[in-house]
Amino acid sequence: MVNNKPIDRSDVTSIRGDFFDPHSLDNAMRDCDAAIHLVGIIREDPARGQTFERIHYQASVNVIDAAQRNGVKRFIHMSALGARKESQSEYASTKARAEEVLSNSALDYTILRPSVIHGPRGEFMRMLAGWAMGKALPFVFMPYFGAGLLGQHSALLQPIFVDDCARAFVDAIDMPSLMNRSLELVGPDRFTWPQMYNIVSPMIRGYRKPTLGIPRWYAGLLTRVVPARLLPFNKSQIVMAGENSVAEVSEMTRHFDWSPQSFETTVRAYAEQLRG
């Protein structure tokens, strides 16, 4: 269920750090038994130094090195479902390269690969809410990247609720069965993008919003001829949205001995927050 209780932060110490400042990373890692590394971006902003290469790969290398320097024994790393070095998506390929560095390190690691993570304060669900309520482009329909001449064929995804994802990361710290291996994190429900929209939009708007597939070939053409700053998507997003992001949930439940919550139940519980 959705937990809206305030978090007790009385035992939490915050340390301001910089992935590219070894001194600040050492300050963060010193006297730690375990580290959880969650960094990731979905869009690049080269002017601010935010590229997939720099944030997904080099920043991860720096954090892994700092953990080893400071004697951290346990390292839990967030990658992504579908991460692989040969992917045409730089998001996925840089995630995979970071995985390789970690697996070759001296750390006792676990790599967790979530599907799409959803929650009331996440960028993903806020985007869907904007479309559903007609407050964000394209206003009159909810778009997705599809295959086929008219973009009518959608990939599958298996969203996982943010609380379940967080629980998995914390539980993994003390689980020998996950030592030095990777595991996919998924929810119990599989949808096409239009099917997911048809669940979300009635909860937020009160009725189903029309959906429309944008052919991936056409979207890819736009990324080549339109300046990146003018597009609300990039090549990596097109590639990833065209690939199935699913896995067997039984593998996850076997390790954790609890089951992730359903998409519809959790979205219904926080839909009011999305309307606000």
Secondary structure, 3 states (H helix, E strand, C coil): CCCCCCCCCCCCCCCCCCCCCHHHHHHHHCCCCEEEECCCCCCCEHHHCECHHHHHHHHHHHHHHHHHHCCCCEEEEECCCCCCCCCCCHHHHHHHHHHHHHHCCCCEEEEEEECCEECCCCHHHHHHHHHHCCCCCCCCCEEEEEECCCCCECCEECCEEHHHHHHHHHHHCCCHHHCCEEEEECCCCCEEHHHHHHHHHHHHHCCCCCEEEEEHHHHHHHHHHCCHHHCCCCHHHHHHHCCCECCCHHHHHHHHCCCCCCHHHHHHHHHHHHHC
